[in-house]
């Protein structure tokens, strides 16, 4: 393992390295958990082929300054494949999965920094803990929840953690309960817009699922996205979430040599923003891990792949990122600023006005009117059975996003009629009026596949 120093606008600089041996717990390392425990940063690697679990202290200079070997019963400290550290009150607990084994190992991190084995949590018929492939956690009010996914029996479970670190099953979802998934590779959580969301990647179905987490730990599916020709997360292995202000983003990568950036919208849906493919001088071939660090002016993204040695550092410029403007239940007028805004109309007949910048305007339930303004805007529509209107569509610059409509993949499934003011689009049981400035060109220049996101 290696550590690097990160600074806004600069390339990562090397700090320290930790070689693989019998005393580091890094043989076949498959996961790294970082935690700040009582003001000190620690790192615990999960060595898939190691029979040691070691807690490493990270110094203020980024170096590995001290290590502490975890002790416990025979068979409980070998072949860790994933771990999660959770703070409950003033206590810290660690939950670990063992490769090829069912259940979880629960330990407590004492004030002395000793890691004390507590118990083995067995798999049962009503929860999915068979050969756990991914874990994550999140706090909701006074409750802390742990999420675990099984690779042996396709499903995910949520658990409420009590003050002593013990788990109580809150909810379980089998692959057959929702959109379907297999071989869960990653779980991530994010707190956003007053809600909590669980993001799940599944390599077997080339898919990403989004679940809204309720205060009692129930998981409600809000979106299901599969890899397409426009994205790059086939056989998805890596997932990362991050926030910038009041906006939330998801990164994903897998076997088709690239990374895709999504934004998580207030309704729990994902919007595809950008995709970058592997090049001769990058390591995006068969992506295995992604990490992001948010700075004032940029997001630094780090990607490793299976086929090439090294790490690729990417930069996402935040200079034009605008606000997220969220509507209410009434008939709202929502106006953006000069940046690249996200404007979301909820219930009611709303008017969304983008203003300057490359904005994304999302209709809600009701008959909505969308005005992009200057810039390359994206108009996002959902299936609500109501007529909506775009007032200023610019062909070749703006886009219509119909990706949330079921079983809609191509423009040939739409009924598009040129009008003297623009286009009338019939999609399923609703109508979208698309008004353009030069309406006389609608017959000579019809809408094409390139004008849509499906």
ABEGO torsion letter per residue (X at the ends): XBBBBBBBGBBBBBABBBBBBAAAGABGBABBBBBBBGGBBBBBBBBAABABBBBBBBBAAGBBABBBBBBEBBGAABGBABBBBBBBEABBBBBBBBBGBBEBBBBBBBAAGBBBBABBBBBBAABBABGBABBBBBBBEABBBBBBBBAABBBBBBBBBBAAGBBBBABBBBAAABAEBBGBABBBBBBBGGBBBBBBBBAAAGBBBBBBBBAAGBBBBABBBBBBAABBABGBABBBBBBBEABBBBBBBBAAGEBBBBBBBAAGBBBBABBBBBBAABAABGBABBBBBBBAABBBBBBBBAABBEBBBBBBBAAABBBBBBBBABBBBBBBBABBBBBBBBBEBBBBBAEBEBBBBBBBBEBBBBBAEBEBBBBBBBBAGBBBBBAABBBGABBBBAAABBGBABAAABBBBBBAAEBBBBBEABBBBBBBABAAAAAABBBBAAABBX
